[in-house]
Amino acid sequence: MKPFIENKNILILGGAGFIGSHLCEELVKRGDNVVCVDNFVSSDVENIRSLLEYPNFEFIRHDIAEDLEFGDLPGLKKFKVEVQGFQEIYNLACPTAPKDYSKFPVKTAIANSVGVVNSLEWAKKYKARYLLTSTSAVYGKPPADGTPVKENYYGLLDFLGPRAGYNEGKRFAETLVTTYQDAYQLNTSIARIFSTYGPRMLQHSGRQVPDFIRSAADDKDIEIAGDEESVLTFCYVKDVVEGIIALMASEISEPINIGSEQALTMTAVAQKVIELLNSKSTLSYTNKYAYTMQPAIPDISKAKEELNWFPLVSIEEGLKAAAEFYKATAFLHRPTIRTMEE
């Protein structure tokens, strides 16, 4: 007989990252007990600082490549983890640096292998529902005609290149999840996340929106990695978080796309930022970041039909919220990446 649980205990791995911190915030404010684990390789303590005041939030600085006995941690006694365990585990833990995939190659590969195994063992131990955040990069090379990809699409992917620790790593992470699901009857889900933007994105990492905002705010030239026709989809982080939560609450075990179906040119987005900030910036173009590939456009029919989820925040609303955040928190003039080596 399972013990009575008044509030769910939820473990969020990579919870101090861009999407992870928004997920922590949403679940904490809903009243769940949230345990956030992060090692700050590509995240920031500032993302979760406001949450530290909540009694139903606890932070643990830890690398998930190393095992951890949660029931032995004094800070988790208030959640009775040693008895009640965790009901849900979200795994968002993976270093990300789109501009420079050579920055954390080994840590990335380990997070997507050893780290995923450890997290699945925790799910197995606690009989928790488990959700892995994967990526659109697992689709490899998208259709040449720009056709949106369904979850059963398979594209060519370089499994030995500089991005392999991330792209092929995420493919292997999905393999681990489905293997554990089949072998141990774990209750798992996989969210394939497409391009996401909003407050708390790392600057200078290859996610161009915060860099556009910084340049526009300072009336400097906005440098676009690509050409005038380079396109990307943009899904606001609040929408992505709601999609992830809806997937966790479902019984879906197959991978599901979470993203925006609307593709926009980077030029159009940069121009929107310029208009929003009434900036004098002009646009320039540079070679695409090394080893980048054109992301796929998602077909989110499955999310619409089975989760009743689709993005609601417009690009104009999202960019405005992101710009206000960066200005209000002085992110425009401070370093945002803190690594364990620093």
N, C-alpha and C positions, 0 to 999 in steps of 0.2 A: 504494500500500500504506500503510495507516494505521500510525502508530508504536505500539509496545507501550505500553499504559497499565496500570500496576500499580494505581493508585487513581484513581477518577473525579475529575475536576475539575468542581465544581458551583458555578454562579453563582446567588446568591439576591439578588434585587433587592427592597428593602424588608425586608431581613433583620433589622433592629433593631426592627421593630414587634412587636406582640403575637403574632400567629401566626408571623411570619417568624422571630422569635428562637427559638421552640420548634422550628421546622423546622431552623434552623441547628444547634441543640443536638443534635437527634436524628441528623442526618447526620454531624456531627463525631464523635460517639461511635460511629458505625458505622464510622468510619475513612476516610470520603471527605475529599477536599480541598475545603474550603468557602470561597468568596470571597463575603463579605457586603457589599452596597452599600446605603447609606442616607444621607439628608441630614438626618435628625432633625426633619423638619417636624412629624410627629405620632408620633414614636417616642422612645426613650430609650436613651442609651448604657449605662445600668445593665442593660438587658435582655441585653446581650451581653458585659458586662465579664468574667464568669467564663470566657468562651470565648477571650478574648485570650491566655490562657496556653497554649492548645493550638497545637502546631506546624503542624497541618493546618487552621488557621483564619486567615483574613486579612480585615481590615476596610478598606473604602475609603469615605471620606465623599465622596459625589458625588450630584448630581441627574441622574437618567437622562434628563432632557430635553436634556442635553448629551452629545455623543458622548464616547467614551473608548477609548483604545487600551490594552487590558489587557496586551498583550504587552510594552509599554514600561515597565510599572510595576515598579520594583525589588523590591517586596515579593512579587511573583508569580513571580519567577525560580525560586523553590524548587519551584513546581508545574509548571515548564516550559510555562507557558501559551503562550508565543510559538511553541512547537512542537506541543504537544498540545491546545491550545485548551480548550474546555469541552465536556463530554459532555451536560450537562443545564443548563437555565436555568429557574429558577422566577421568575415575575414577580408579586410581591406589593406592588409599589411604588405606593401611592396614598394621599394624605392622607385621613384619616377623622376626622370630628367630627360624629357623629350629632346632637348637641345643638344644633349651630350650623353649618349648612352654608354660611353666609356667611363663615366664618372663612378658608377656603382655596379660594375658588371658582375662581380662575384656575389656581392650582397643580394643583388636582384635574383640571380639564379638560385641562391640558397633559400631566399624567401619564398620562391615559387616551387620549391621542392621540399627541403627539410622543414621549413616553416609551415608549409601546408600540411605535411604529415603530422607535425606536432599539434596543429590546430584541430585536425581531424581526430587525433587520439583524444584530445580534450572533449570533443563532441561525443565520441564513443563512450568515454568515461562517465560523462554527465547525462548521456542520452538526450542531448540538446539538438534542437533543429539548427542546421548549419547552412550558412549562405556564403558563397565565394563571389567576390566581385572580380569578374574577368574583364576582358577588353575587346573592343572591335578589332584590335590587331590580330586576333586569332583567325580572322577571315583571310588574312594574307592579302594578296593582290586582288582588289575588287574588280567587278565587271568593267570592261573598257567603256561600255556605253552608259555607265553611271546608274544602272539598275539597282534599286535598293536590295540589300541582301536579307534573306530570311535566315532563320537559325540553322537550316540544313545546308547552307552554302559552304563550299570548301574552295579556298583560293591557294595559289602558290605562296610559300613562305620560306624564306632563307633561314634554315635552322642552324647555320654555322656563322652567320654574320654578327656584327657588333650589337645588333638589337636582339639577338637570339635569347639572351637571358630573360628578356621581358616578353617578346612575342611568343617564342617557342616555350618559354617558361610558363606562360599563362595557359598555353595548350596543355602542357604536362600537368599543370595544377588542376585543370578541368578533368584530365584523365584520372588523377588521384581521387578527386571528389567522387566521380562516377564509380571508380573501383571500390572505394570504401562503402559507397551506397549499396552496391551489389553484394559485396562480401560480408558486410556487417549489418545490412538493413538500416543504415543511417538515413535520417530524414534530411535530405540536402537539396539545395537549389544553387543555380549558377546565374548571376546577372552579368550579361555582357554590356559593359558601359561604353557608350560612345562619347564623343567630345563634349565636355562639360565646362561651364564657366561660372563665375560669380565671385563673391567676396572670399578672401583667404587663399586665393590661388598664388602659388609661388611666382615671383618675378624672375626674369632672366633664365627660365628653365625650358623655354620653348612653347609654353602656352601663351599665345601672343596677346590675348585680351588685356591682361594686366600691364604688359609692356606698352601696348597702344595707349592705355589710359595714362600711364606715367609720362610718356612722351608728349601726349596732347596737353596734359596739365602744365607741362613746362615749356609749351610752344616749340618743342623740338621736332625734327623730322620723324615721322613714323616709318619704321623699317619693316617691310613685309617680307617674310621668308617665302619666296615664291614669285609668281608673276601676277599680272592683272586678272588672270582667269582662275587662279588657285581658289578652290572652294573647300568648305568645311561645314559640318553641321554643328549647331550650337544649342545645347540643352542647359537650362539654368539649374544650378545645383539643388535648389529646393524641389524642383520637379524630379530630379534624379533620386533624391533621398526618399521622396514619397513613393517612387516606383520600387525602390529597394525594400522599403517597409511593407508595401503591398505584396511583394513577392515572398517575403519571409512569412507573412500571414496566410499565404496560400498553401496549397498542397502540390504545387508544380515542382517537379524534380528535373525536368529538362531545361537546358539553357534558354534564356529569354533575353531579347534585345531591350535595352533601356536607353533611349536617346531621342533626338529630334529628327523627323523626316525631312525638315526643311534645310536645304543646302544653300549657303550664301557664299559669295566671294569674299575673300579676306579684305579686298578693296572696299566693298560695300560696308563691311563692319567697321573698318578703320574710319571711313567717312562719317558713319553714325557717331563714333566716339568724338570726332572733331566737332561735329555739330552740337553734340550734347554738352561739351565743355567750352563751346564757343572759342575754340583754339585757332591759332594761326599756323598750326603744323601743316606740313605738306607730306606727301607720300613718296617713298622710295622703295625699290625692290632689290632683294639680294638673293643669292643662291640659296636654295632650300637647305635646311640644316642637314648635315651629313647623315646619310643612311635613313632619311625619312621616306615614307611612302604615302601615296594618296589614300586617306582613310575611306572606308566604305560608308555608304549612306544606309541607315538601318530601315528595314521593313519592321514596323512595330505592330503589325496586325495582331500578333499573338498576345502582346501586352494589353492591347485595347480590348480584345475579346475575352481573355482569361483573367486579367487583373482589373479590368475597367480603368486602365491607366493610360494617360497620354499627357504630353507637356502642355502646360497652361500659360506659363510666363512668356511674354513676347520678348523678342531680342531688345526692343527699346526699353522695356521695363527692367530687364536683366542688366543691361549695360548701365542704366542709371543707378541701380542699387549697387553694382560693383564699383562704379566711380565714386559714389558717396562714401562707401566703405574705405577705399584706399586713401581718400583725402582725409577722412575723419580720424583714421588710425595712424596717419603719418607713415604708411607703408611705402609712400613714394620716395622716402629718403632714408630707408634703413635696410640692412641686409635681411633676407628672409629665410635663408637656408642655414640650418644648424646641423652639423654632422657630429657623430661621436668622436671623430678625430680632432675636432676643433677645440 
